[in-house]
Every structure is written in C-alpha cells, then in structure tokens.
Amino acid sequence: MAAPLRRDTLPENYSYGVCEDGRVFFIDDETRTTSWLHPCTDEPVNSGHMIRSDLPTGWEEGFTKEGASFFIE
C-alpha cells in the first residue's frame, strides 16, 4: 500500500500532481522530470482520493489511513 502524501517533506525544488486514480507523481522543477516515487523516501504515494466513473459528477471516493472508504462531494 502506498504511503500518504506529506507535503512538508518535499524538497524545495519539487512539486506534485495527482492523477484521477489518486496516484501522486512528483515533479523536479529544476530538471522538469517526473517520478512516481517520493524524492526523499523513494516510495510510491497515494493521495487517498480517487475519481470513479460510477459516481455522480463532482463526487470522489476517499480512504482513511485504516482503509475505510468514504465519499466526498
């Protein structure tokens, strides 16, 4: 299971983006390269949120640290 995203642990020259499936990618703003792995931990990260096609428009599914599902409008 991927670790939760902690914004305070990113190096100064990094930013991140989130795909529709909740996966987080990291952007090295100096080299303009991307990676699925956190630049400090070398681990994949999941945002805990996911956009599902079977939900009404504007709704997302999220997950707690324990793995319980919840929905967000």
C-alpha positions as CSV (number, residue, x, y, z in Angstrom):
1,M,0.0,0.0,0.0
2,A,1.3,3.5,-0.9
3,A,2.2,5.9,1.9
4,P,0.0,9.0,2.4
5,L,1.3,12.3,1.0
6,R,3.0,14.7,3.4
7,R,3.6,18.0,1.6
8,D,6.1,19.2,4.2
9,T,8.6,16.5,3.3
10,L,9.1,17.6,-0.3
11,P,12.5,19.1,-1.2
12,E,12.3,22.8,-2.1
13,N,12.6,22.3,-5.9
14,Y,9.8,19.7,-6.1
15,S,6.0,19.9,-6.7
16,Y,3.5,17.2,-7.2
17,G,0.3,16.3,-9.2
18,V,-2.4,13.8,-8.6
19,C,-3.9,11.5,-11.3
20,E,-7.6,10.7,-11.5
21,D,-6.9,7.3,-9.9
22,G,-5.4,9.0,-6.8
23,R,-1.7,8.2,-7.6
24,V,0.7,11.1,-6.9
25,F,3.5,12.0,-9.2
26,F,6.5,14.2,-8.3
27,I,7.9,17.0,-10.5
28,D,11.5,18.1,-10.2
29,D,11.0,21.8,-11.2
30,E,14.7,22.3,-12.0
31,T,15.2,19.3,-14.3
32,R,11.5,19.2,-15.4
33,T,11.4,15.4,-14.9
34,T,8.7,13.4,-13.1
35,S,8.6,10.3,-11.0
36,W,6.0,8.1,-9.3
37,L,8.4,7.8,-6.3
38,H,8.7,10.4,-3.5
39,P,12.1,12.1,-3.9
40,C,13.0,11.6,-0.2
41,T,11.6,8.2,0.6
42,D,11.8,6.5,-2.9
43,E,8.3,5.1,-2.1
44,P,5.1,5.5,-4.2
45,V,2.4,7.8,-2.6
46,N,-1.4,7.7,-2.9
47,S,-3.5,10.8,-2.2
48,G,-6.2,8.8,-0.6
49,H,-8.7,10.2,-3.1
50,M,-10.0,8.6,-6.3
51,I,-12.4,9.8,-9.0
52,R,-14.6,6.9,-10.0
53,S,-16.7,6.8,-13.2
54,D,-19.6,5.2,-11.4
55,L,-20.1,8.1,-9.0
56,P,-22.3,11.2,-9.8
57,T,-20.4,14.2,-11.3
58,G,-18.4,16.0,-8.6
59,W,-18.1,13.1,-6.2
60,E,-14.9,11.3,-5.2
61,E,-14.1,8.3,-3.1
62,G,-11.5,8.8,-0.3
63,F,-9.9,6.4,2.1
64,T,-8.9,6.7,5.7
65,K,-5.5,5.6,7.0
66,E,-7.2,2.4,8.1
67,G,-8.5,1.8,4.6
68,A,-12.2,2.6,5.2
69,S,-13.9,4.2,2.2
70,F,-15.8,7.5,2.3
71,F,-17.3,9.8,-0.3
72,I,-16.8,13.5,-0.9
73,E,-18.9,15.9,-2.9
